[in-house]
Amino acid sequence: QQQQQQQQQQQQQQQQQRDNKVNFKVEPHESQDRDRPLAALPKPYLKTAGTLKVVELRRYLAKKLNTTSATLELQCKDHRLPNEHSIDFIKRTLWFNDATDLVVTYRANDDIDLDVV
């Protein structure tokens, strides 16, 4: 019975993680390459599960911006975002202002190797 309760608690925690939605804004980085600027999205505000990984967001943005995800660099407060981090983790560790939505910036950067799968 105790094991069954633990399983139920784990399932509830997993469900809460899936239900945890994060609002955030994506916008072009202010110091973009002038030769290859990326446009702003027509709808820059997103609401997604907090478990969304940076690599998944990068693929989504690359598709929307008609570019390749391998050279799309994502940042928050000028910190490059690693592929394996979730949006919720970024919000908890880099974005300390709960009064405003998280802001993720993007820019093209051919000099980086992002190991995008």
mmCIF file of the C-alpha atoms, coordinates in Angstrom:
data_MODEL
# 
_entry.id   MODEL 
# 
loop_
_atom_site.group_PDB 
_atom_site.id 
_atom_site.type_symbol 
_atom_site.label_atom_id 
_atom_site.label_alt_id 
_atom_site.label_comp_id 
_atom_site.label_asym_id 
_atom_site.label_entity_id 
_atom_site.label_seq_id 
_atom_site.pdbx_PDB_ins_code 
_atom_site.Cartn_x 
_atom_site.Cartn_y 
_atom_site.Cartn_z 
_atom_site.occupancy 
_atom_site.B_iso_or_equiv 
_atom_site.pdbx_formal_charge 
_atom_site.auth_seq_id 
_atom_site.auth_comp_id 
_atom_site.auth_asym_id 
_atom_site.auth_atom_id 
_atom_site.pdbx_PDB_model_num 
ATOM 1   C CA . GLN A 1 1   ? 0.000  0.000  0.000   1.00 0.00 ? 1   GLN A CA 1 
ATOM 2   C CA . GLN A 1 2   ? 2.859  2.390  0.774   1.00 0.00 ? 2   GLN A CA 1 
ATOM 3   C CA . GLN A 1 3   ? 4.431  1.626  -2.587  1.00 0.00 ? 3   GLN A CA 1 
ATOM 4   C CA . GLN A 1 4   ? 1.109  2.358  -4.295  1.00 0.00 ? 4   GLN A CA 1 
ATOM 5   C CA . GLN A 1 5   ? 0.899  5.731  -2.519  1.00 0.00 ? 5   GLN A CA 1 
ATOM 6   C CA . GLN A 1 6   ? 4.424  6.593  -3.649  1.00 0.00 ? 6   GLN A CA 1 
ATOM 7   C CA . GLN A 1 7   ? 3.519  5.732  -7.231  1.00 0.00 ? 7   GLN A CA 1 
ATOM 8   C CA . GLN A 1 8   ? 0.431  7.928  -7.024  1.00 0.00 ? 8   GLN A CA 1 
ATOM 9   C CA . GLN A 1 9   ? 2.507  10.809 -5.647  1.00 0.00 ? 9   GLN A CA 1 
ATOM 10  C CA . GLN A 1 10  ? 5.029  10.416 -8.467  1.00 0.00 ? 10  GLN A CA 1 
ATOM 11  C CA . GLN A 1 11  ? 2.239  10.394 -11.029 1.00 0.00 ? 11  GLN A CA 1 
ATOM 12  C CA . GLN A 1 12  ? 0.723  13.525 -9.510  1.00 0.00 ? 12  GLN A CA 1 
ATOM 13  C CA . GLN A 1 13  ? 4.112  15.295 -9.573  1.00 0.00 ? 13  GLN A CA 1 
ATOM 14  C CA . GLN A 1 14  ? 4.618  14.315 -13.210 1.00 0.00 ? 14  GLN A CA 1 
ATOM 15  C CA . GLN A 1 15  ? 1.144  15.585 -14.076 1.00 0.00 ? 15  GLN A CA 1 
ATOM 16  C CA . GLN A 1 16  ? 1.848  18.897 -12.301 1.00 0.00 ? 16  GLN A CA 1 
ATOM 17  C CA . GLN A 1 17  ? 5.068  19.285 -14.289 1.00 0.00 ? 17  GLN A CA 1 
ATOM 18  C CA . ARG A 1 18  ? 3.169  18.714 -17.540 1.00 0.00 ? 18  ARG A CA 1 
ATOM 19  C CA . ASP A 1 19  ? 0.465  21.171 -16.474 1.00 0.00 ? 19  ASP A CA 1 
ATOM 20  C CA . ASN A 1 20  ? 2.984  23.852 -15.474 1.00 0.00 ? 20  ASN A CA 1 
ATOM 21  C CA . LYS A 1 21  ? 2.595  26.419 -18.260 1.00 0.00 ? 21  LYS A CA 1 
ATOM 22  C CA . VAL A 1 22  ? 5.103  29.205 -18.830 1.00 0.00 ? 22  VAL A CA 1 
ATOM 23  C CA . ASN A 1 23  ? 4.359  32.452 -20.650 1.00 0.00 ? 23  ASN A CA 1 
ATOM 24  C CA . PHE A 1 24  ? 7.322  33.993 -22.400 1.00 0.00 ? 24  PHE A CA 1 
ATOM 25  C CA . LYS A 1 25  ? 8.304  36.297 -25.227 1.00 0.00 ? 25  LYS A CA 1 
ATOM 26  C CA . VAL A 1 26  ? 10.782 35.570 -28.012 1.00 0.00 ? 26  VAL A CA 1 
ATOM 27  C CA . GLU A 1 27  ? 12.390 38.458 -29.842 1.00 0.00 ? 27  GLU A CA 1 
ATOM 28  C CA . PRO A 1 28  ? 15.459 39.182 -31.978 1.00 0.00 ? 28  PRO A CA 1 
ATOM 29  C CA . HIS A 1 29  ? 18.608 39.918 -30.012 1.00 0.00 ? 29  HIS A CA 1 
ATOM 30  C CA . GLU A 1 30  ? 19.600 43.587 -30.071 1.00 0.00 ? 30  GLU A CA 1 
ATOM 31  C CA . SER A 1 31  ? 23.117 42.802 -31.333 1.00 0.00 ? 31  SER A CA 1 
ATOM 32  C CA . GLN A 1 32  ? 22.241 40.763 -34.408 1.00 0.00 ? 32  GLN A CA 1 
ATOM 33  C CA . ASP A 1 33  ? 24.515 40.303 -37.390 1.00 0.00 ? 33  ASP A CA 1 
ATOM 34  C CA . ARG A 1 34  ? 23.673 43.236 -39.661 1.00 0.00 ? 34  ARG A CA 1 
ATOM 35  C CA . ASP A 1 35  ? 24.271 41.147 -42.778 1.00 0.00 ? 35  ASP A CA 1 
ATOM 36  C CA . ARG A 1 36  ? 21.789 38.490 -41.681 1.00 0.00 ? 36  ARG A CA 1 
ATOM 37  C CA . PRO A 1 37  ? 19.204 39.990 -39.341 1.00 0.00 ? 37  PRO A CA 1 
ATOM 38  C CA . LEU A 1 38  ? 16.355 37.765 -38.250 1.00 0.00 ? 38  LEU A CA 1 
ATOM 39  C CA . ALA A 1 39  ? 12.868 39.191 -38.298 1.00 0.00 ? 39  ALA A CA 1 
ATOM 40  C CA . ALA A 1 40  ? 10.618 39.497 -35.289 1.00 0.00 ? 40  ALA A CA 1 
ATOM 41  C CA . LEU A 1 41  ? 7.811  36.984 -35.058 1.00 0.00 ? 41  LEU A CA 1 
ATOM 42  C CA . PRO A 1 42  ? 4.324  38.355 -35.779 1.00 0.00 ? 42  PRO A CA 1 
ATOM 43  C CA . LYS A 1 43  ? 3.157  36.733 -32.509 1.00 0.00 ? 43  LYS A CA 1 
ATOM 44  C CA . PRO A 1 44  ? 6.133  36.875 -30.136 1.00 0.00 ? 44  PRO A CA 1 
ATOM 45  C CA . TYR A 1 45  ? 4.313  35.651 -27.016 1.00 0.00 ? 45  TYR A CA 1 
ATOM 46  C CA . LEU A 1 46  ? 4.232  31.923 -26.406 1.00 0.00 ? 46  LEU A CA 1 
ATOM 47  C CA . LYS A 1 47  ? 2.609  29.778 -23.749 1.00 0.00 ? 47  LYS A CA 1 
ATOM 48  C CA . THR A 1 48  ? 3.976  26.292 -23.414 1.00 0.00 ? 48  THR A CA 1 
ATOM 49  C CA . ALA A 1 49  ? 4.719  23.530 -20.967 1.00 0.00 ? 49  ALA A CA 1 
ATOM 50  C CA . GLY A 1 50  ? 7.583  24.427 -18.663 1.00 0.00 ? 50  GLY A CA 1 
ATOM 51  C CA . THR A 1 51  ? 9.216  21.129 -19.604 1.00 0.00 ? 51  THR A CA 1 
ATOM 52  C CA . LEU A 1 52  ? 9.864  22.340 -23.173 1.00 0.00 ? 52  LEU A CA 1 
ATOM 53  C CA . LYS A 1 53  ? 13.587 22.049 -23.889 1.00 0.00 ? 53  LYS A CA 1 
ATOM 54  C CA . VAL A 1 54  ? 15.666 24.771 -25.522 1.00 0.00 ? 54  VAL A CA 1 
ATOM 55  C CA . VAL A 1 55  ? 16.486 22.468 -28.427 1.00 0.00 ? 55  VAL A CA 1 
ATOM 56  C CA . GLU A 1 56  ? 12.753 22.087 -29.146 1.00 0.00 ? 56  GLU A CA 1 
ATOM 57  C CA . LEU A 1 57  ? 12.195 25.834 -28.955 1.00 0.00 ? 57  LEU A CA 1 
ATOM 58  C CA . ARG A 1 58  ? 15.161 26.358 -31.288 1.00 0.00 ? 58  ARG A CA 1 
ATOM 59  C CA . ARG A 1 59  ? 13.650 23.991 -33.868 1.00 0.00 ? 59  ARG A CA 1 
ATOM 60  C CA . TYR A 1 60  ? 10.289 25.752 -33.631 1.00 0.00 ? 60  TYR A CA 1 
ATOM 61  C CA . LEU A 1 61  ? 11.837 29.200 -34.087 1.00 0.00 ? 61  LEU A CA 1 
ATOM 62  C CA . ALA A 1 62  ? 14.031 28.026 -36.958 1.00 0.00 ? 62  ALA A CA 1 
ATOM 63  C CA . LYS A 1 63  ? 10.943 26.787 -38.761 1.00 0.00 ? 63  LYS A CA 1 
ATOM 64  C CA . LYS A 1 64  ? 9.051  30.035 -38.141 1.00 0.00 ? 64  LYS A CA 1 
ATOM 65  C CA . LEU A 1 65  ? 12.052 32.153 -39.213 1.00 0.00 ? 65  LEU A CA 1 
ATOM 66  C CA . ASN A 1 66  ? 12.932 30.012 -42.261 1.00 0.00 ? 66  ASN A CA 1 
ATOM 67  C CA . THR A 1 67  ? 16.458 29.369 -41.044 1.00 0.00 ? 67  THR A CA 1 
ATOM 68  C CA . THR A 1 68  ? 18.436 26.413 -39.761 1.00 0.00 ? 68  THR A CA 1 
ATOM 69  C CA . SER A 1 69  ? 18.341 25.527 -36.082 1.00 0.00 ? 69  SER A CA 1 
ATOM 70  C CA . ALA A 1 70  ? 22.066 24.663 -36.121 1.00 0.00 ? 70  ALA A CA 1 
ATOM 71  C CA . THR A 1 71  ? 23.032 28.348 -36.284 1.00 0.00 ? 71  THR A CA 1 
ATOM 72  C CA . LEU A 1 72  ? 20.205 29.830 -34.233 1.00 0.00 ? 72  LEU A CA 1 
ATOM 73  C CA . GLU A 1 73  ? 21.470 30.985 -30.868 1.00 0.00 ? 73  GLU A CA 1 
ATOM 74  C CA . LEU A 1 74  ? 19.002 31.494 -28.010 1.00 0.00 ? 74  LEU A CA 1 
ATOM 75  C CA . GLN A 1 75  ? 19.789 33.670 -25.016 1.00 0.00 ? 75  GLN A CA 1 
ATOM 76  C CA . CYS A 1 76  ? 18.236 34.964 -21.833 1.00 0.00 ? 76  CYS A CA 1 
ATOM 77  C CA . LYS A 1 77  ? 19.811 38.021 -20.240 1.00 0.00 ? 77  LYS A CA 1 
ATOM 78  C CA . ASP A 1 78  ? 22.808 37.552 -22.578 1.00 0.00 ? 78  ASP A CA 1 
ATOM 79  C CA . HIS A 1 79  ? 23.401 33.986 -21.343 1.00 0.00 ? 79  HIS A CA 1 
ATOM 80  C CA . ARG A 1 80  ? 23.535 31.375 -24.097 1.00 0.00 ? 80  ARG A CA 1 
ATOM 81  C CA . LEU A 1 81  ? 20.903 28.720 -23.421 1.00 0.00 ? 81  LEU A CA 1 
ATOM 82  C CA . PRO A 1 82  ? 22.059 25.081 -23.470 1.00 0.00 ? 82  PRO A CA 1 
ATOM 83  C CA . ASN A 1 83  ? 19.936 22.581 -25.408 1.00 0.00 ? 83  ASN A CA 1 
ATOM 84  C CA . GLU A 1 84  ? 19.089 20.410 -22.419 1.00 0.00 ? 84  GLU A CA 1 
ATOM 85  C CA . HIS A 1 85  ? 17.640 23.184 -20.236 1.00 0.00 ? 85  HIS A CA 1 
ATOM 86  C CA . SER A 1 86  ? 13.876 23.504 -19.911 1.00 0.00 ? 86  SER A CA 1 
ATOM 87  C CA . ILE A 1 87  ? 11.977 26.774 -20.132 1.00 0.00 ? 87  ILE A CA 1 
ATOM 88  C CA . ASP A 1 88  ? 10.921 26.369 -16.499 1.00 0.00 ? 88  ASP A CA 1 
ATOM 89  C CA . PHE A 1 89  ? 14.555 25.896 -15.403 1.00 0.00 ? 89  PHE A CA 1 
ATOM 90  C CA . ILE A 1 90  ? 15.593 29.045 -17.290 1.00 0.00 ? 90  ILE A CA 1 
ATOM 91  C CA . LYS A 1 91  ? 12.797 31.010 -15.678 1.00 0.00 ? 91  LYS A CA 1 
ATOM 92  C CA . ARG A 1 92  ? 13.781 29.808 -12.199 1.00 0.00 ? 92  ARG A CA 1 
ATOM 93  C CA . THR A 1 93  ? 17.537 30.338 -12.567 1.00 0.00 ? 93  THR A CA 1 
ATOM 94  C CA . LEU A 1 94  ? 17.974 33.336 -14.882 1.00 0.00 ? 94  LEU A CA 1 
ATOM 95  C CA . TRP A 1 95  ? 14.715 35.265 -14.796 1.00 0.00 ? 95  TRP A CA 1 
ATOM 96  C CA . PHE A 1 96  ? 14.057 36.510 -11.296 1.00 0.00 ? 96  PHE A CA 1 
ATOM 97  C CA . ASN A 1 97  ? 11.302 38.986 -12.123 1.00 0.00 ? 97  ASN A CA 1 
ATOM 98  C CA . ASP A 1 98  ? 7.977  37.219 -11.618 1.00 0.00 ? 98  ASP A CA 1 
ATOM 99  C CA . ALA A 1 99  ? 6.124  40.434 -12.425 1.00 0.00 ? 99  ALA A CA 1 
ATOM 100 C CA . THR A 1 100 ? 7.054  40.208 -16.107 1.00 0.00 ? 100 THR A CA 1 
ATOM 101 C CA . ASP A 1 101 ? 7.109  37.379 -18.629 1.00 0.00 ? 101 ASP A CA 1 
ATOM 102 C CA . LEU A 1 102 ? 10.354 35.618 -19.415 1.00 0.00 ? 102 LEU A CA 1 
ATOM 103 C CA . VAL A 1 103 ? 12.130 37.022 -22.516 1.00 0.00 ? 103 VAL A CA 1 
ATOM 104 C CA . VAL A 1 104 ? 14.212 34.764 -24.763 1.00 0.00 ? 104 VAL A CA 1 
ATOM 105 C CA . THR A 1 105 ? 16.214 36.410 -27.537 1.00 0.00 ? 105 THR A CA 1 
ATOM 106 C CA . TYR A 1 106 ? 17.520 34.824 -30.729 1.00 0.00 ? 106 TYR A CA 1 
ATOM 107 C CA . ARG A 1 107 ? 20.124 35.595 -33.348 1.00 0.00 ? 107 ARG A CA 1 
ATOM 108 C CA . ALA A 1 108 ? 21.984 33.857 -36.151 1.00 0.00 ? 108 ALA A CA 1 
ATOM 109 C CA . ASN A 1 109 ? 25.472 32.799 -35.203 1.00 0.00 ? 109 ASN A CA 1 
ATOM 110 C CA . ASP A 1 110 ? 27.595 30.731 -37.580 1.00 0.00 ? 110 ASP A CA 1 
ATOM 111 C CA . ASP A 1 111 ? 30.488 30.609 -35.108 1.00 0.00 ? 111 ASP A CA 1 
ATOM 112 C CA . ILE A 1 112 ? 28.769 28.306 -32.646 1.00 0.00 ? 112 ILE A CA 1 
ATOM 113 C CA . ASP A 1 113 ? 28.395 24.559 -32.596 1.00 0.00 ? 113 ASP A CA 1 
ATOM 114 C CA . LEU A 1 114 ? 25.086 23.787 -30.928 1.00 0.00 ? 114 LEU A CA 1 
ATOM 115 C CA . ASP A 1 115 ? 25.041 20.022 -31.513 1.00 0.00 ? 115 ASP A CA 1 
ATOM 116 C CA . VAL A 1 116 ? 21.438 20.153 -32.620 1.00 0.00 ? 116 VAL A CA 1 
ATOM 117 C CA . VAL A 1 117 ? 19.915 16.712 -33.122 1.00 0.00 ? 117 VAL A CA 1 
# 
